[in-house]
Amino acid sequence: MKPLYNVLIAEDDPFIRKVLRQTLKDDFSVITKENGIEAVSWLEEGNPVDIVLSDIQMPHMDGKDLLRTLRASPSFQRLPIIILSTFSDSATRISCLNMGADDYIVKPFNPLEVKTKIATVLRRIEATNPKLSLGHS
């Protein structure tokens, strides 16, 4: 059996964390953190992660800062990141994508769409680099 992909969710809203965990748990190993600082700390501890879902508006370190931090890190610059946000304007979406986000999902969202987008991003990465072991060390 193929190992589950590891999904790290940085989201301060406990309801959204719960909905995502419930939706993703059968297909992914799900780790949740309440903000960007907790997410970066968890990553720096060497925990395996294949993809990150991050809210934009969080206390302590928001999603844009998390995105900047990961893209500036040699260890995490290629880690796929999907942004979740209540901001539906094109300028914010374009800004996040230009900063290196792999996708952008507007809240409220259909949890099954999030699940499908995660699978799509991971499938695309595996197709372009089949030897890449994203977070499976």
Residue frames relative to the residue before (quaternion, step in Angstrom):
aa qw qx qy qz dx dy dz
M 1.0000 0.0000 0.0000 0.0000 0.00 0.00 0.00
K 0.4652 -0.6806 0.4957 0.2730 3.57 -0.93 0.93
P 0.4904 -0.6639 0.4591 0.3284 3.62 -0.88 0.83
L 0.5548 -0.6033 0.4584 0.3436 3.54 -1.17 0.61
Y 0.4638 -0.6276 0.5389 0.3174 3.54 -1.16 0.60
N 0.3640 -0.7225 0.5514 0.2036 3.55 -1.15 0.71
V 0.0961 -0.7947 0.5993 0.0029 3.56 -0.66 1.20
L 0.1549 -0.7680 0.6175 0.0698 3.55 -0.80 1.09
I 0.1134 -0.7903 0.6014 0.0305 3.57 -0.76 1.10
A 0.0966 -0.7584 0.6436 0.0369 3.56 -0.82 1.09
E 0.2678 0.7514 -0.5331 0.2821 3.56 -0.23 1.33
D 0.3273 -0.7828 0.4964 0.1835 3.59 -0.71 1.03
D 0.6219 0.5415 -0.3482 0.4459 3.61 1.19 -0.35
P 0.3915 -0.7566 0.4702 0.2305 3.62 -0.46 1.19
F 0.6185 0.5435 -0.3554 0.4424 3.63 1.05 -0.64
I 0.6722 0.4824 -0.3012 0.4740 3.58 0.89 -0.91
R 0.6093 0.5366 -0.3538 0.4643 3.61 1.01 -0.76
K 0.6735 0.5027 -0.2964 0.4537 3.58 0.90 -0.93
V 0.6510 0.5118 -0.3177 0.4618 3.61 0.91 -0.90
L 0.6792 0.4843 -0.2975 0.4644 3.59 0.89 -0.91
R 0.6338 0.5294 -0.3337 0.4546 3.58 0.95 -0.85
Q 0.6728 0.5006 -0.2921 0.4598 3.59 0.88 -0.96
T 0.6830 0.4974 -0.2854 0.4524 3.57 0.97 -0.89
L 0.7742 0.4022 -0.1821 0.4535 3.57 0.94 -0.90
K 0.5312 0.7156 -0.3809 0.2463 3.59 1.13 -0.62
D 0.6600 0.5174 -0.3267 0.4359 3.62 1.07 -0.57
D 0.7693 0.3527 -0.1754 0.5030 3.57 1.16 -0.58
F 0.7863 0.2200 -0.0977 0.5690 3.57 1.22 -0.42
S 0.4123 -0.6136 0.5941 0.3170 3.50 -1.32 0.35
V 0.1364 -0.8402 0.5246 0.0148 3.58 -0.48 1.24
I 0.0648 -0.7602 0.6465 0.0041 3.53 -0.94 1.04
T 0.0953 -0.8100 0.5760 0.0549 3.61 -0.83 0.89
K 0.0651 -0.7565 0.6506 0.0161 3.52 -1.18 0.80
E 0.5126 -0.7015 0.4189 0.2638 3.57 -1.10 0.72
N 0.8089 0.0331 -0.0206 0.5866 3.60 1.20 -0.27
G 0.7273 -0.4604 0.3047 0.4078 3.53 -1.33 0.16
I 0.6195 0.5464 -0.3520 0.4401 3.59 1.01 -0.73
E 0.6597 0.4916 -0.3074 0.4782 3.58 0.91 -0.89
A 0.6476 0.5242 -0.3218 0.4497 3.59 0.98 -0.82
V 0.6685 0.4873 -0.3025 0.4734 3.61 0.87 -0.93
S 0.6371 0.5248 -0.3310 0.4574 3.59 0.93 -0.85
W 0.6552 0.5163 -0.3067 0.4582 3.57 0.93 -0.90
L 0.6527 0.5062 -0.3032 0.4751 3.57 1.00 -0.87
E 0.6864 0.5028 -0.2854 0.4410 3.58 0.89 -0.94
E 0.5838 0.5625 -0.3712 0.4527 3.58 1.25 -0.33
G 0.5619 -0.6413 0.3656 0.3733 3.58 1.28 -0.07
N 0.3789 0.7283 -0.4884 0.2958 3.57 1.21 0.31
P 0.4692 -0.6956 0.4614 0.2884 3.61 -0.91 0.82
V 0.0489 0.7755 -0.6257 0.0686 3.55 -0.92 1.00
D 0.2530 -0.7809 0.5567 0.1275 3.55 -0.96 0.91
I 0.7943 -0.0169 0.0388 0.6061 3.57 1.15 -0.60
V 0.2322 -0.7610 0.5929 0.1239 3.56 -1.16 0.70
L 0.1326 -0.7202 0.6740 0.0966 3.54 -1.13 0.81
S 0.0335 0.8271 -0.5584 0.0551 3.57 -0.71 1.02
D 0.4189 -0.6486 0.5846 0.2492 3.49 -1.09 0.88
I 0.4626 -0.6449 0.5094 0.3325 3.60 -1.16 0.40
Q 0.7804 0.3227 -0.1722 0.5072 3.59 0.75 -1.03
M 0.2549 0.7286 -0.5934 0.2283 3.55 -0.37 1.34
P 0.5233 -0.6199 0.4671 0.3518 3.57 -1.16 0.47
H 0.8034 0.3415 -0.2528 0.4172 3.56 -1.36 0.35
M 0.7454 -0.1788 0.1247 0.6300 3.61 0.82 -0.97
D 0.2629 -0.7957 0.5244 0.1509 3.56 -0.48 1.17
G 0.7412 -0.4490 0.2845 0.4099 3.54 -1.33 0.14
K 0.6339 0.5184 -0.3391 0.4631 3.59 1.05 -0.70
D 0.6534 0.4946 -0.3135 0.4797 3.59 0.99 -0.79
L 0.6164 0.5285 -0.3375 0.4763 3.58 1.06 -0.73
L 0.6437 0.5205 -0.3074 0.4692 3.57 0.95 -0.91
R 0.6588 0.5013 -0.3045 0.4712 3.62 0.90 -0.93
T 0.6609 0.5214 -0.3031 0.4467 3.57 0.91 -0.95
L 0.6997 0.4645 -0.2792 0.4656 3.59 0.83 -0.95
R 0.6713 0.4908 -0.3083 0.4621 3.60 0.96 -0.78
A 0.6668 0.4894 -0.2988 0.4761 3.62 1.18 -0.49
S 0.6342 0.5491 -0.3177 0.4418 3.60 1.26 -0.31
P 0.4692 -0.6744 0.4879 0.2950 3.61 -0.80 0.95
S 0.6639 0.5265 -0.3020 0.4369 3.60 1.06 -0.70
F 0.8193 0.2653 -0.0902 0.5001 3.58 1.00 -0.81
Q 0.4074 0.7607 -0.4515 0.2269 3.62 1.22 -0.04
R 0.7246 0.4083 -0.2470 0.4973 3.61 1.14 -0.51
L 0.4302 0.7081 -0.4561 0.3248 3.59 1.28 -0.01
P 0.4265 -0.7087 0.4906 0.2741 3.63 -0.71 0.98
I 0.0530 -0.7959 0.6030 -0.0125 3.55 -0.99 0.93
I 0.0993 -0.7575 0.6438 0.0427 3.53 -0.96 1.00
I 0.2777 -0.7651 0.5635 0.1415 3.56 -0.85 1.04
L 0.1625 -0.7406 0.6461 0.0870 3.55 -1.11 0.86
S 0.1589 0.8226 -0.5290 0.1349 3.60 -0.74 0.93
T 0.4605 -0.6396 0.5384 0.2982 3.51 -1.27 0.50
F 0.5654 0.5858 -0.3912 0.4290 3.62 1.23 -0.28
S 0.1119 -0.8297 0.5458 0.0350 3.56 -0.51 1.16
D 0.4748 0.6930 -0.4377 0.3207 3.59 1.24 -0.02
S 0.6057 -0.5955 0.4015 0.3424 3.53 -1.13 0.72
A 0.6253 0.5663 -0.3518 0.4057 3.60 0.93 -0.82
T 0.6750 0.4745 -0.2975 0.4804 3.61 0.92 -0.85
R 0.6423 0.5170 -0.3245 0.4636 3.59 0.94 -0.84
I 0.6732 0.4913 -0.2937 0.4682 3.56 0.87 -0.96
S 0.6277 0.5466 -0.3300 0.4453 3.58 0.97 -0.85
C 0.6870 0.4783 -0.2848 0.4670 3.59 0.85 -0.96
L 0.6580 0.4975 -0.3130 0.4707 3.58 0.96 -0.84
N 0.6550 0.5019 -0.3083 0.4734 3.59 1.02 -0.75
M 0.6433 0.5114 -0.3149 0.4749 3.58 1.17 -0.55
G 0.6766 -0.5218 0.2867 0.4333 3.58 1.26 -0.16
A 0.4016 0.6905 -0.5042 0.3282 3.60 1.20 0.21
D 0.4228 -0.7131 0.5063 0.2374 3.56 -1.07 0.75
D 0.7770 -0.0466 0.0253 0.6272 3.56 1.23 -0.43
Y 0.2070 -0.7527 0.6167 0.1015 3.55 -1.33 0.35
I 0.0560 -0.8031 0.5929 -0.0173 3.56 -0.71 1.11
V 0.3143 -0.7627 0.5412 0.1630 3.56 -0.82 1.07
K 0.3399 -0.7048 0.5901 0.1985 3.55 -1.08 0.89
P 0.5309 -0.2182 -0.8185 0.0251 1.54 -2.02 1.43
F 0.2032 -0.7902 0.5721 0.0833 3.54 -1.11 0.74
N 0.4857 -0.5881 0.5439 0.3498 3.51 -1.33 0.25
P 0.4475 -0.7183 0.4551 0.2769 3.65 -0.54 1.08
L 0.6293 0.5304 -0.3436 0.4522 3.60 1.08 -0.61
E 0.5987 0.5347 -0.3600 0.4755 3.59 1.15 -0.55
V 0.6209 0.5281 -0.3388 0.4699 3.60 1.00 -0.80
K 0.6489 0.5236 -0.3096 0.4570 3.57 0.91 -0.94
T 0.6707 0.4964 -0.2901 0.4685 3.58 0.95 -0.90
K 0.6586 0.5028 -0.3160 0.4622 3.59 0.96 -0.80
I 0.6041 0.5352 -0.3559 0.4713 3.60 1.05 -0.70
A 0.6767 0.4936 -0.2916 0.4619 3.57 0.84 -1.00
T 0.6455 0.5285 -0.3184 0.4501 3.59 1.00 -0.80
V 0.6605 0.4942 -0.3094 0.4729 3.59 0.87 -0.91
L 0.6764 0.4880 -0.2993 0.4634 3.60 0.88 -0.89
R 0.6376 0.5225 -0.3217 0.4658 3.57 1.00 -0.80
R 0.6486 0.5153 -0.3128 0.4646 3.60 0.97 -0.85
I 0.6611 0.4995 -0.3107 0.4657 3.59 0.94 -0.84
E 0.6562 0.5011 -0.3117 0.4702 3.58 0.94 -0.84
A 0.6515 0.5262 -0.3192 0.4437 3.59 1.00 -0.78
T 0.7070 0.4462 -0.2709 0.4771 3.59 1.02 -0.73
N 0.7954 0.0858 -0.0499 0.5980 3.58 1.18 -0.41
P 0.1497 -0.8493 0.4992 0.0836 3.62 0.35 1.21
K 0.6522 0.5096 -0.3277 0.4557 3.59 1.14 -0.44
L 0.5116 0.6609 -0.4077 0.3677 3.54 1.29 -0.29
S 0.1124 -0.7446 0.6548 0.0652 3.51 -0.82 1.03
L 0.3685 -0.7977 0.4232 0.2209 3.53 0.12 1.35
G 0.8215 -0.0721 0.0779 0.5603 3.57 0.39 -1.12
H 0.5440 0.6099 -0.3993 0.4156 3.53 1.30 0.00
S 0.0667 -0.8233 0.5636 0.0061 3.55 -0.22 1.25
